[in-house]
Amino acid sequence: MTRGLTPEGEEKQLAGTCVHKWRSRKSPYFVAHICEFCKLYRYKANPRADWEYRAPIPFARSAGDFPA
């Protein structure tokens, strides 16, 4: 897999340029969403908290997908 491309060879959407389409997500937090397009994750720990954001975590398909 080439950096910056999806497994299908399409260019990845950057979180800063995404129009974000949020979907609810099960989570131990008060509320959590994930963007359908860029996979950015956002959550609130309680009703008065600010949004916290996490970038998507890449998962290797095989041991050779990540540099040593």
N, C-alpha and C positions, 0 to 999 in steps of 0.2 A: 504494500500500500504506500502510495506517495504522500508525503506530508502536504496537508492542505486540500486533499481530495478525499471524497467518500470512497467506500469499497467499490462502488459502481463507476468510479472515475470522474464523478461530478465535483465541481469546486464547492468546498464547504462554505456555508454562510457564517460570517463573523457575527458574534453577539452584538457588537456595537452598531452594525448596519442592519440588523434584523428588525422586522416589523412586529415580532413576537405575537404568537397566538398561544395563549396560556391555557393549559389543561390542568385540572385538579389532580393531585397525586396523593396516594396514601403515604403517611409519614408520621413519625412520633411528634412532629411539631404541631402547633395550633392550626396552621394552614400552610399548604405547600402547592406549588405549581411547577410545571415543566413546559418549556416552549416546544411546540411541535416542529419548528424549523431548525433552530440552532441548538436545541437540547439544553439551554441554560436553565438552571434550577433556582427557584426563589422560594423563600419560606419566612414565616414569622413564628417566633417562639411563643408569643402570647399576643392577645388582642391589641395591646398598646405598643408593641415593638415595631421598629422599622423593618423594612424588607431586608433580608440578607440574601446574597447571591452566591452561587457556586458554578464554576465552569463545569462542563461535562467532563467526566473522567473517561479517558480512552481505555478500552479493554483489548488486550492482545488476542488475536485469533490463533496465533501460534507463537512459539518462543522466538522466532526470527522477526517478529513485527516491531520489536523495540531494540534500539542499539544497546550494546553491552556497556 
